[in-house]
């Protein structure tokens, strides 16, 4: 890149002259990758693949539209059961920290003296929340059916996402992500993350021969890459690099006098800043596209999902609100194409595999059938959300997709899985490296 080439800075329409400084991978204005690095691209490309399914042109699936309303009614029933007052929180990592009805974050914040409400304290508390939640989300890919985490503080034994959430909170509390764990344990610094090992994660996550965790090495590598990218992106994460400095970057992008930030801007920032973290993925002219896969039926032959980055955006909402910001435009984000939401479609008969082998054989994340399944999930979740709101008598403003997911489709996917299969596993088997599902 030459010194005069324009570059894009997330969250702005202007192009500052120094926008390329301090970024791991500066993205030139007009770069083709920019059209794939947002939630609108996820919906647009998913709609194209979904149109093929609905038209009967898919080799892998048929769409059973008569099952759409019963599926939405099942989700609405699940919401009423989980939240009789319909006061549903955001779908985010923070719910997993509350597994078993214990608010572990609140307890940690109280012990650490983070509860004071002065502005300076609120900002630092929000930074700590960001320090916690980003690596926790990156550690959140499917654990597999056999892993369990015993939470000594509560006596609970937790599996899957709840277990991963509580284990990652413990790892953070121990100072595993801090460059100075003795004096400042509740931080996530680039120096510490670069040095993380599978063995360090395994120790806190209680991994062993009798308690295997899927994708352990991939999780450690993802955190190491996170540390490297942070250190190479001081524009966002500062020097020395700390994840919590993301808050300061976002605050600096907000117009003077405003306390609002758009969810799409948060997502775009994360996609550009953290895109180089993802391993072995599709790149376009030197820019990593992250959770984006090749499919001949998709526009440009590419199907972006950005599942973990969108999950991270959802999981940052409470931290940003804690800092006094109002996050707008939540429904610009898509539903999350993962095995609970996607499993709901299959288990309710809304999406039907043409080949029964789809439910039997181990599937790779780049399998065309998996890509189509995930694309159909994105589109179906929008349809289901609209019908669920109608069932509940709520508006989109009062009940954004982030609440529909939590109440919601994710819970309903887990509920129907438990009814269908012993152990409640998903209806498909994904060969995951710990960085997608």
N, C-alpha and C positions, 0 to 999 in steps of 0.2 A: 504494500500500500504506500503510495507517495504522500508527501506532507500536505498536499492540497486537496486530496480526495475527501469528499463529504462522508460523514458517518452518522448513523442513527443512534440517538440516546433514548432509552425506553421512557415512555410517559410524556414525550414531548412531540410537537409537530415541528418545532424549530430544530435546526441542526447547528449546534455550537461549533465553533472552529476547532475546539480541543476535544470534541466528543469521542474521538478514537483513543485518547490517552487514558491509560489505566484500565484497559479492558483486555482480558485474555484473548478474545476473538472479536476485534472490532468488525461491525457489519456495515458495509458501504450503503449509503442511501440508494434505494432502487434495487438492492440485491434480491435475487429470486427467492431466497430463503425466508425473507420477511413475510411473504404471502402465505407461508405455512406455519409461522410461529405465532399463532393466536387461536382463540377458541372459535372464531368465525370460520376459520379454515377447517377445523375439526367438524363442525356442523355441515359445512358445504360439501366436503369430500365424503362424509358419512352418508349424506342424503343421496349422493350419486350411487353409492354401493347399495343403499337400501332400495332405491328405485329399481335396480336390477333384481333384487330379491322379490319385491312386490310384483314385478312383471313376469315372474316365473323364469327368469333368465339365469339365476344363480345355479351353479353346479352343486352347491352345498346346503342350501336352506330353502324352505318355503315359509311364507308369512301367513299366519292364520288370524286374519283381522277380527274375526268374531270373538277371539279370546282377549281382545284389548280391554273391553269394558270389565269383564270378570277379573282381569288382572288388576286394573285400577281399583276395583271394589275390594279386592283382597288387600291391596296396599293401604287403602283408607281404613279398613277394619284393623289392620296392624297398627296404624297411627293412633286410632282411638284407644286401642288396648294399651299401647306404650305411653301415650300422653293424653289421658282423658280430657284434660283442659285445653288441649291443642297448643300448648306452649312448648313448641319443639325447638330445641337449640340447633345451631348449625351442625352439619355433618363435618366433623373435623377430628383431628388427632386428640383433642382435649377430652372427647368423650371416652377414649380408651384409658386415659389417666384416671378416669372416674369409675373404672370397672368395679363391679360389686357394690356400688353405692358409696365408695370412698373417694373423696376429693383430694387426691394425693398432691396435686399442684398447690392447692390452697394451704395444705399442711407444710409443704416445702417453703412456700413464700413466707408463711408466718415464722418458721424457724430461722429463715435467712433475713428477717427484718425488712421484707419487700412490700409490706402492706401499707406503709405511709402513703398518703394521697397527694402530697405536694407535687407540683408539676415535674420537677427534676427527678423525684423518686418514681413517679409514674413512667417517665421515659426510660429510666434504667430498668424498671421492672419489665417493661415491654421489650427492651433489648434482651433481657434474660429469657423471656418467653420465646423470642425468636431463636436465641442460642439453643434452646431446648428442642423446639418443634421441628426445625429443619433437619437435623440429623435423625430425629425420631421418625419422621416421615420417610426418609431415605432408607431406614431400616425396616420399613413396614411391608415389604413384599411378602407374599404368602409363606407361612412358616412350615407348611406341610402338616400332615395329619397326626404325627407322632410326637411333636415337640410340646412341652409344657413348661410353665414358669411358676415356681412356688414363691409367692410374695410373703416373706417372713414377717413383715410388719402387720399384715392382716390375717395371715394363715390361709389366704385364698390360693388356689391353684388355677392358673389361667392359661388358656390356649389361644392360638391364632392371633388376631389383631390386638385383642386386649392384653394378652400375654406379652406380645412384642412391645406394646406401648408402655406397660408398666416396667418391663425389663430395661427399655431404653431410658426411661425416667431415672431408674436406679443407676444406670451407667453414667448419665449426666450428673446425678447427685454425687457420685464418687469422684467427680473431677476428671473423668477419662478424656474429655474433649478440651480441657484447659491446659494452657502452657504453664500455669502456676497453680496446680491443684491445692497446694497447702494454703495459699492466701486468697485465691479467687477461684474456687472450684466450679461455680455456676457460670461458666463461659464456654463458648465454642470457638477456639482459636485455630487459625490455619496451621500453625506449627504443630499443635497436638494432633489434629486430624490427619495430617500427613504421616504421622508415626503410628497410627492405629493398626492393630494386627488382628487377624481372625482369633488368635488365642486370647487376646484381651476381651473381645466381645464374647467369646465362648464362655469365659470364666463367669462373667456377670449373668449371661443368659442361661447358665447352667446346662450347657451343651455337653453331651457325652455320647458314648456308644449306645446307651439305653435311652437317650433323649436327643435324637438328631434334629438339627435345624437345617431346612432346605436353604441352599445358596449362601452359606456362611462366608465363604471366601469372596463371593461377589459383593456381599454387603460391606465387608472390610475394604475391598478395593474401591467401592463407590465412595466411602468416607475419605479414603486417601486422595482420590481424585478431587473430591470436594475441597479438601485442604489445599491442594495444588492450584485449583482454579481460583479459590479465594485469594491466595497470595499473588496471583497474576492479575487480579481485578481490584486494585486499590480504589478505583473510582466508586465502587459500590461497597466494598468491605473494609476499606481503610488500611492504614499501616500502623502497627501490625494488624494483620487481617483478623477480623472478628465477625461472626455472622450477625450479631446484634447491630452492627453498623449499617445493615440494610435499612433499618428504621431511619437513620439520619439521612441516607441517600433519598429515600422516599419523601421525607419531610421537606428536603431541599427542592424537590420537583413540584411541590404544591404552590399555587399562586399565593402571594401575600394576602393574609386575611382570611384565607379559606381553610377549612378543616376537613374537606372532602377529598377522597381519592377514589378513582374508578378501579373496580376489580380487574378490568382488562389491562390497565396500566401496571398493576401489580404482577399479573400473569406475564405480560410482555417483558417486564424487567427480569423476572425469574428465568424465563425461557432464554433470553439473551445472555444473562450473567451465568447461569448454571448449565446451559446447553452443552458445553465441553465436558461436563462431568460424566455424561452417559457414555458407556463403553461400546465400541464396535458397531456403531449405528450408521444409518445413512447420513451422508454429508452432501451438501450442495455448494459447489465452488468454495470449499474450505470451511463451511459453516455446518456444524452438527445440527441435525434436525431432531435429535432426541428420540422420543417415543413416536417414531414415524416409520412406516413400513411400505414395502413395495407390493403393489397389487395392480394387475393390468386393467382392472375395471374402474379404478379410481382416477379422478382428474390428475393429469401429469404422471399417472402411474404411481402415485404416492398417497398413503392414508395416514395423516397425523392424528394422534390421540392425546398426547401430553398428559397422560393419566396422573402420574405421580406429581407432576408440576402443578396441575390443577388441584389435586388433593392437598398439596402444600399451600396453594393460594387460599383454599377454603380454611386450612388450618392456621393461617396467619390472621384471619379476620378478627379473632378475639384479642390477639396481641396488638393489632393496630387500633382497635377500639379502646383497648386499655390505655393507649397513648393519646387518647382524645380525638381520634380520627373517625370520620364516618365513611364507611366503604360503600360506594354506590355501584349500581349496575351489576348486581350479583348474578342475575339470570343470563348475563352474557357468557358466563362460564357454562360448560356442558356438564351433563351427568357423567359419572365416572365409569368407563368401560372395563370393569373388572369382574371377577368370577361370582360375586354376590348379586350385583345388578344384572349381569349377563345371565347368571344361573336362573334368576327369576323368570326371564323370558322363556328359557328352555323348559324349566319345570312346570310353568303354567301353560305350556303348549302354544304360546304366542309365536314362537320361532321354533320350527321343526327341522331337524337335520335330515337330509335326504338319505344319508348313509348312517346306519346305526353304529358303525365303527367309530364315528366321531365321538361317541360317549365311552368307547372302550380303549382306544389306543392313546398313548402319551402324545401330546400335541406340542409343537414348538410355537413360540410366540410369532414367528414369521410365516406360519402356515397360512395359506390363503383363506382356509375355513375359519381360523381364529380371527384373522383380520376382518372378515365379513361379520362374524359374530359380534365383535366389538363395535363395528360400525353400526350394526342394527341396534345395539344396546344404546348408543348415543341418541339415535333418532327416536327409539321407542320410549326412552325416559322422558323426552319432551312431551310426547303424546300422553303418557301415563300421568305426568305431573298436571297437565291441564284437566284431565278427567278427575284426578284426585281432588284438586281444588274445587271442582264442581260438586263432587260428593260431599265435601266438608263445608261448602258454602264460604270459601275463603278466596280472596283475590291473590294475584301473583305478587303484589306488593307486600301483602301480609304474610304470604306463605311462599317465599322464593324457593327455587330448586334446591338450595342448600338445606332447607328444612324438609322438603319432600324426600330427599335422599336419606336423611337421618331417621325420619319418623317410622317407616318410610320404606323406600324401595330396597335399601340395603338390609334393613331388618326383615322385610318380607322375604327377600332372597334367602336369608339364613333360616327363616322360619319354615319355608316350603322345603328347603333342603333337608331339614331335620325330619320332616314328615315323610320325605321320599326315601331317605337313605340312612342307615344306621351310622351314627357318628356325625351326620349333618354335613358331610363333605360335598363339594360342588359336583355338578353333573358332568364335568369334563376333567381331564387330567392334563395339567400344563407342566411341561418340562421347563421350569423357570430358573433363571440364574440369580434370582433375588433382586432384580432391578426393574421389573415390569409389574408382575402380579403380586 
